[in-house]
Amino acid sequence: MHNRPTHFEIQASDTNRAVKFYTDVFGWEIAKWENPGMEYWMVMTAPKGSTDPGINGGLLKRPGGEPVDMAAVNAFVCTVQVDNYDDIHAKIMAAGGTVALPKMAFAGMAWQGYYKDTEGNIFGLHQTDTNAK
């Protein structure tokens, strides 16, 4: 056992809106899991059998109130590695997301930024680029 994350969960006030956001932005396959008494969606970030690095997750109805703006993050923040930061930024904006922390350079390594989805959840965006400065 390597003690690595193997699953993530996204909580949403409006699960259909959240499914649309992540499908529109990243093209993830999200399917409702039929389990009596529990609304839960399975999130596949790559096709079955993919050798790309990453994990799959779930999406569920938030049991409490929505996150408050400017509150400290109180959970793990997942970061999505992308091929083109600017293209995904545009998709996030078009799908109703907002910037939480603008794009910044990790000099000689990558571009990184943070966003809020339509449910107020924060996630990171990362594009490897040795020319970042």
Backbone torsions as a table, in degrees:
resi	resn	phi	psi	omega
1	MET	NA	136.8	-175.1
2	HIS	-109.6	1.6	179.0
3	ASN	56.5	43.0	178.9
4	ARG	-104.3	148.4	174.1
5	PRO	-58.8	137.9	-178.5
6	THR	-125.7	-5.1	-176.5
7	HIS	-161.2	144.2	173.5
8	PHE	-125.1	162.2	175.0
9	GLU	-134.2	139.2	176.5
10	ILE	-111.4	123.7	176.4
11	GLN	-95.6	141.7	-174.5
12	ALA	-141.7	140.5	172.3
13	SER	-73.8	-36.7	179.1
14	ASP	-123.9	97.1	-174.3
15	THR	-63.0	-37.7	179.2
16	ASN	-64.2	-39.8	178.1
17	ARG	-64.8	-42.3	179.8
18	ALA	-66.1	-41.7	176.9
19	VAL	-58.4	-46.1	179.4
20	LYS	-61.1	-43.8	-179.3
21	PHE	-57.8	-53.9	-175.1
22	TYR	-71.5	-29.2	175.0
23	THR	-70.4	-45.3	-179.6
24	ASP	-65.7	-41.3	-174.8
25	VAL	-77.9	-51.9	-172.1
26	PHE	-108.1	-9.3	-179.4
27	GLY	72.9	20.8	179.5
28	TRP	-66.9	148.7	173.8
29	GLU	-89.3	118.7	-177.5
30	ILE	-126.3	121.0	-176.1
31	ALA	-129.5	139.1	178.6
32	LYS	-67.3	133.0	177.2
33	TRP	-94.0	119.5	-178.1
34	GLU	-78.9	102.9	-179.5
35	ASN	-140.0	109.1	-176.3
36	PRO	-52.4	132.3	176.3
37	GLY	84.2	0.2	-178.5
38	MET	-143.4	122.6	174.3
39	GLU	-87.1	113.1	-176.9
40	TYR	-145.3	138.3	-179.9
41	TRP	-117.7	136.0	175.9
42	MET	-90.0	132.2	-177.7
43	VAL	-112.6	115.3	177.7
44	MET	-105.8	113.0	-176.1
45	THR	-85.7	-9.7	175.9
46	ALA	-150.5	158.2	178.3
47	PRO	-61.3	152.2	178.5
48	LYS	-55.5	135.1	179.8
49	GLY	86.9	-0.5	-179.6
50	SER	-63.1	143.9	175.8
51	THR	-101.1	5.1	176.0
52	ASP	-63.9	144.9	177.2
53	PRO	-67.9	148.2	177.2
54	GLY	141.8	176.7	-179.9
55	ILE	-132.2	164.1	175.2
56	ASN	-104.7	171.0	-176.5
57	GLY	-155.4	-157.2	-178.8
58	GLY	-140.9	166.6	179.2
59	LEU	-137.0	133.6	-176.7
60	LEU	-145.3	163.1	177.9
61	LYS	-66.1	130.1	178.6
62	ARG	-67.8	128.9	-177.2
63	PRO	-79.3	-10.8	-178.8
64	GLY	-132.6	-159.9	-179.3
65	GLY	-70.8	167.4	179.9
66	GLU	-74.6	154.5	176.7
67	PRO	-59.6	144.6	-179.9
68	VAL	-90.2	136.0	177.3
69	ASP	-57.4	141.8	177.1
70	MET	69.1	7.7	175.4
71	ALA	-77.5	153.8	177.4
72	ALA	-65.3	146.0	176.2
73	VAL	-67.2	132.1	-177.9
74	ASN	-124.0	33.4	178.8
75	ALA	-155.7	170.2	172.2
76	PHE	-62.9	143.4	174.9
77	VAL	-107.7	120.3	177.5
78	CYS	-84.2	140.7	176.8
79	THR	-115.5	136.4	-179.4
80	VAL	-104.6	123.5	176.6
81	GLN	-83.1	130.6	-176.7
82	VAL	-128.8	161.3	177.7
83	ASP	-82.0	-32.4	-177.2
84	ASN	-138.5	100.3	-176.2
85	TYR	-54.7	-49.5	-174.2
86	ASP	-63.8	-37.7	177.1
87	ASP	-64.1	-43.5	-179.8
88	ILE	-70.2	-36.6	174.8
89	HIS	-55.1	-47.2	-179.7
90	ALA	-61.8	-40.5	178.5
91	LYS	-65.4	-39.7	178.4
92	ILE	-60.9	-47.0	-179.4
93	MET	-63.2	-43.5	-179.2
94	ALA	-65.9	-28.4	-177.7
95	ALA	-89.2	2.4	176.4
96	GLY	99.1	7.6	176.3
97	GLY	-79.1	168.8	178.2
98	THR	-134.5	158.6	178.3
99	VAL	-79.4	128.1	174.4
100	ALA	-96.5	-39.5	176.4
101	LEU	-147.1	120.2	-172.3
102	PRO	-61.3	161.8	177.1
103	LYS	-53.2	133.3	178.3
104	MET	-138.7	156.6	179.5
105	ALA	-93.9	134.9	162.6
106	PHE	-98.1	97.6	-169.0
107	ALA	-46.6	126.6	177.2
108	GLY	72.8	6.9	-176.3
109	MET	-129.9	-55.0	-169.7
110	ALA	-169.2	170.1	168.8
111	TRP	-105.4	140.1	-178.5
112	GLN	-141.7	144.1	174.5
113	GLY	-158.6	171.3	-178.1
114	TYR	-132.2	145.4	-175.4
115	TYR	-134.2	163.3	169.0
116	LYS	-111.6	135.4	175.5
117	ASP	-79.6	-173.8	-178.7
118	THR	-67.3	-12.5	-178.9
119	GLU	-102.8	2.8	-180.0
120	GLY	86.6	5.7	178.3
121	ASN	-79.9	140.7	179.5
122	ILE	-94.5	136.9	173.6
123	PHE	-142.2	155.9	-179.5
124	GLY	-99.8	158.6	175.9
125	LEU	-128.1	134.0	-173.8
126	HIS	-139.3	128.0	174.3
127	GLN	-125.6	117.8	176.4
128	THR	-64.3	130.7	179.2
129	ASP	-162.0	106.7	-178.9
130	THR	-68.6	-10.9	177.3
131	ASN	-92.8	1.0	-179.7
132	ALA	-62.9	134.8	176.8
133	LYS	-159.5	NA	NA
